[in-house]
């Protein structure tokens, strides 16, 4: 047996509504599920339109404090347009656009300080 797919990546946040608004309104992800799990937990799962892997905005893991996730890579079609969208929302990039053999990328933080990498692949 082997792993066949990455299904869900948990992103630890302090406020699920604020994080949902950032990931949907600013980054353009869509809500896949938003369900209460008992009285104190909520299952909030997002994904890119048409994407298979999802992220879950979590608040209940003591070992995952808000802002402790680093390196989640999100592929974008147009890096400059995404950075302009982020700048309009008051989100700054860590180092501007960087270039590597595998493409161009920029690093940003979500409202809790979780580090995201926005990557645009090189032209084919």
FIZAKE-631651 format. One line per field, with one value per residue (C-alpha): residue number from 1; residue in one letter; x, y, z. Coordinates in nm, 3 decimals. Layout:
<nodes>
n: (NUM;...)
res: (a;...)
east: (X;...)
north: (Y;...)
up: (Z;...)
</nodes>
This chain:
<nodes>
n: (1;2;3;4;5;6;7;8;9;10;11;12;13;14;15;16;17;18;19;20;21;22;23;24;25;26;27;28;29;30;31;32;33;34;35;36;37;38;39;40;41;42;43;44;45;46;47;48;49;50;51;52;53;54;55;56;57;58;59;60;61;62;63;64;65;66;67;68;69;70;71;72;73;74;75;76;77;78;79;80;81;82;83;84;85;86;87;88;89;90;91;92;93;94;95;96;97;98;99;100;101;102;103;104;105;106;107;108;109;110;111;112;113;114;115;116;117;118;119;120;121;122;123;124)
res: (x;x;x;x;x;x;x;x;x;x;x;x;x;x;x;x;x;x;x;x;x;x;x;x;x;x;x;x;x;x;x;x;x;x;x;x;x;x;x;x;x;x;x;x;x;x;x;x;x;x;x;x;x;x;x;x;x;x;x;x;x;x;x;x;x;x;x;x;x;x;x;x;x;x;x;x;x;x;x;x;x;x;x;x;x;x;x;x;x;x;x;x;x;x;x;x;x;x;x;x;x;x;x;x;x;x;x;x;x;x;x;x;x;x;x;x;x;x;x;x;x;x;x;x)
east: (0.000;0.112;-0.027;-0.224;-0.324;-0.292;-0.647;-0.648;-0.387;-0.477;-0.400;-0.414;-0.600;-0.736;-1.059;-1.217;-1.443;-1.155;-0.940;-1.226;-1.272;-0.901;-0.875;-1.200;-1.227;-0.855;-0.704;-1.012;-1.060;-1.412;-1.583;-1.636;-1.776;-1.873;-2.030;-2.051;-1.885;-2.045;-2.069;-1.713;-1.566;-1.635;-1.524;-1.433;-1.277;-1.171;-1.020;-0.930;-1.210;-1.188;-0.906;-0.892;-0.674;-0.831;-0.729;-0.910;-0.900;-0.859;-0.868;-0.869;-0.521;-0.309;0.004;-0.077;-0.101;-0.233;0.040;0.256;0.207;0.479;0.540;0.194;0.243;-0.051;-0.019;-0.139;-0.181;-0.064;0.167;0.169;-0.211;-0.235;0.018;-0.175;-0.492;-0.312;-0.166;-0.516;-0.621;-0.326;-0.116;0.256;0.500;0.799;1.067;0.882;0.891;1.173;1.285;1.398;1.448;1.098;0.922;0.856;0.717;0.638;0.593;0.302;0.137;-0.229;-0.391;-0.255;0.100;0.081;0.339;0.215;0.416;0.239;0.403;0.370;0.520;0.757;0.608;0.604)
north: (0.000;0.354;0.702;0.792;1.154;1.456;1.523;1.787;2.021;2.175;2.545;2.664;2.992;3.194;3.313;3.089;3.362;3.607;3.334;3.217;3.573;3.605;3.270;3.321;3.697;3.772;3.448;3.325;2.982;2.852;2.697;2.323;2.252;2.462;2.245;2.258;1.966;1.970;2.291;2.413;2.299;2.380;2.194;2.460;2.324;2.528;2.455;2.623;2.602;2.258;2.152;1.816;1.892;2.110;2.308;2.297;2.609;2.462;2.604;2.292;2.137;2.244;2.129;2.365;2.722;2.988;3.103;2.792;2.663;2.758;2.666;2.589;2.640;2.775;2.778;3.094;3.174;3.535;3.618;3.995;4.009;3.808;4.033;4.340;4.185;4.114;4.466;4.611;4.404;4.534;4.216;4.265;4.014;3.910;3.959;4.056;3.824;3.571;3.348;2.986;2.715;2.582;2.917;3.255;3.291;3.530;3.468;3.615;3.558;3.503;3.711;3.471;3.463;3.129;3.145;3.091;3.061;3.185;3.017;3.074;2.797;2.890;2.895;2.550)
up: (0.000;-0.072;-0.027;-0.338;-0.283;-0.057;0.057;0.333;0.479;0.816;0.858;1.220;1.268;1.561;1.395;1.133;0.991;0.943;0.788;0.563;0.436;0.357;0.179;-0.018;-0.077;-0.121;-0.251;-0.439;-0.281;-0.235;0.066;0.024;0.371;0.671;0.940;1.318;1.494;1.837;2.037;2.018;1.685;1.325;1.012;0.756;0.437;0.133;-0.207;-0.532;-0.787;-0.943;-0.711;-0.540;-0.238;0.029;0.333;0.663;0.881;1.229;1.580;1.797;1.779;2.081;1.897;1.605;1.734;1.494;1.258;1.296;0.940;0.692;0.331;0.193;-0.182;-0.383;-0.763;-0.937;-1.306;-1.282;-0.992;-1.053;-1.061;-0.739;-0.566;-0.680;-0.537;-0.210;-0.194;-0.242;0.060;0.265;0.244;0.183;0.033;0.240;-0.029;-0.346;-0.644;-0.646;-0.933;-0.916;-1.179;-1.101;-1.144;-0.990;-0.640;-0.358;0.011;0.208;0.544;0.614;0.895;1.160;1.024;0.845;0.568;0.214;-0.107;-0.420;-0.718;-1.090;-1.300;-1.583;-1.933;-2.092)
</nodes>
